[in-house]
């Protein structure tokens, strides 16, 4: 169960990061962490805290809930949305 959640979150972070046109290095810089942390998060090997996931959602410009959505597809948010 815990692994499933980490993989769900990681896959969503990767998908949302790519949709935002952001590299792992850029996201890491915005979060103040090493790029390898972002990689581990996306691979589901990191067990991120709620605080970290909130910061990730803010850095990506998405709602906190979007990090946990199953089977979601998201396109880039337009300016003004």
VMD Tcl script that draws the C-alpha trace (Angstrom):
set ca {
  {0.00 0.00 0.00}
  {2.67 2.56 0.99}
  {4.71 1.69 -2.11}
  {1.63 2.13 -4.27}
  {1.07 5.63 -2.86}
  {4.72 6.58 -3.39}
  {4.55 5.39 -7.00}
  {1.25 7.20 -7.57}
  {2.64 10.44 -6.15}
  {5.93 10.03 -8.01}
  {4.24 9.42 -11.33}
  {2.00 12.42 -10.82}
  {4.91 14.68 -9.86}
  {6.77 13.60 -13.01}
  {3.72 14.10 -15.23}
  {2.91 17.49 -13.71}
  {6.54 18.62 -13.87}
  {6.76 17.74 -17.56}
  {3.40 19.43 -18.23}
  {4.82 22.55 -16.58}
  {7.82 22.40 -18.93}
  {10.19 22.05 -16.00}
  {13.32 19.92 -15.64}
  {14.11 17.92 -12.52}
  {16.95 20.35 -11.85}
  {14.63 23.36 -12.06}
  {12.09 21.79 -9.71}
  {14.87 20.84 -7.32}
  {16.16 24.40 -7.38}
  {12.70 25.78 -6.59}
  {12.39 23.32 -3.69}
  {15.90 23.89 -2.40}
  {16.81 20.19 -2.71}
  {19.21 18.16 -4.82}
  {18.06 16.92 -8.23}
  {18.54 13.35 -7.00}
  {15.81 13.97 -4.40}
  {13.34 14.90 -7.16}
  {14.42 11.82 -9.11}
  {13.83 9.58 -6.08}
  {10.45 11.20 -5.48}
  {9.40 10.57 -9.08}
  {10.62 6.96 -8.93}
  {8.64 6.32 -5.77}
  {11.71 5.59 -3.64}
  {11.39 8.72 -1.47}
  {8.79 8.99 1.26}
  {8.12 12.73 1.11}
  {6.48 14.61 3.96}
  {3.17 16.40 3.58}
  {5.06 19.70 3.87}
  {7.39 18.72 1.02}
  {4.48 17.62 -1.18}
  {2.73 20.94 -0.52}
  {5.90 22.77 -1.63}
  {6.06 20.56 -4.73}
  {2.47 21.40 -5.65}
  {3.15 25.12 -5.19}
  {6.34 24.94 -7.28}
  {4.43 23.18 -10.05}
  {1.47 25.57 -9.88}
  {-1.06 22.82 -9.16}
  {-3.40 22.05 -6.30}
  {-2.17 19.83 -3.49}
  {-4.88 17.29 -4.40}
  {-3.53 16.88 -7.94}
  {-0.44 15.19 -6.50}
  {-2.67 12.30 -5.32}
  {-5.12 11.89 -8.22}
  {-5.23 8.43 -9.77}
  {-5.18 8.09 -13.55}
  {-5.33 11.84 -14.14}
  {-4.23 13.59 -17.28}
  {-3.49 17.27 -17.06}
  {-2.52 19.82 -19.61}
  {-0.62 22.97 -18.93}
  {-2.59 25.55 -16.98}
  {-3.01 28.76 -18.94}
  {-2.07 32.12 -17.40}
  {-5.13 33.50 -15.67}
  {-6.60 30.08 -14.75}
}
mol new
graphics top color blue
foreach p $ca { graphics top sphere $p radius 0.5 }
foreach p [lrange $ca 0 end-1] q [lrange $ca 1 end] { graphics top cylinder $p $q radius 0.2 }
display resetview
